[in-house]
């Protein structure tokens, strides 16, 4: 059975779903970026 071709975003989400440490790292990076952007308002 041939699988439908996935978009790059769908492939990324599917791969990240099985890699919990990568998801954790991504969350940490997003938090750090948000802190940098919002530092003047906190």
N, C-alpha and C positions, 0 to 999 in steps of 0.2 A: 504494500500500500504506500503510495507516494504522498508525502506530507506537503501541504501548501507552502509556498515560499514565504518566509517570515520577513518582516521589515527589520531593519537594524535595531529599532527600539524594542520590538517584541523579542528578538534574540537576546538582547542585553538583559531584559527583565527575566526571561526564562533561565539564563545562566546565573544571574544574581540570586535567584530564588534558592538555588542549591549551595550557595557560597555565603554562609552566614557571616564569616569574618569580613568579607568584602563589603557586605551591607553595613556592618557596624562601622567600618572605616569610612564609608561614604557618609554616614550620618554624622560622624565626628567632624569630617571636613566641612559639611554643610553648616553645622553649628558654629564652627570657627569663622567661616566666611560671614555668616549672619552677625556674629559678635563684632567682627571688624567693621561691617557696614553700619550697624546700629550703635556703635560704641558711644557716639556723641549724645544719643538719646536715652541711654541707660543711666 
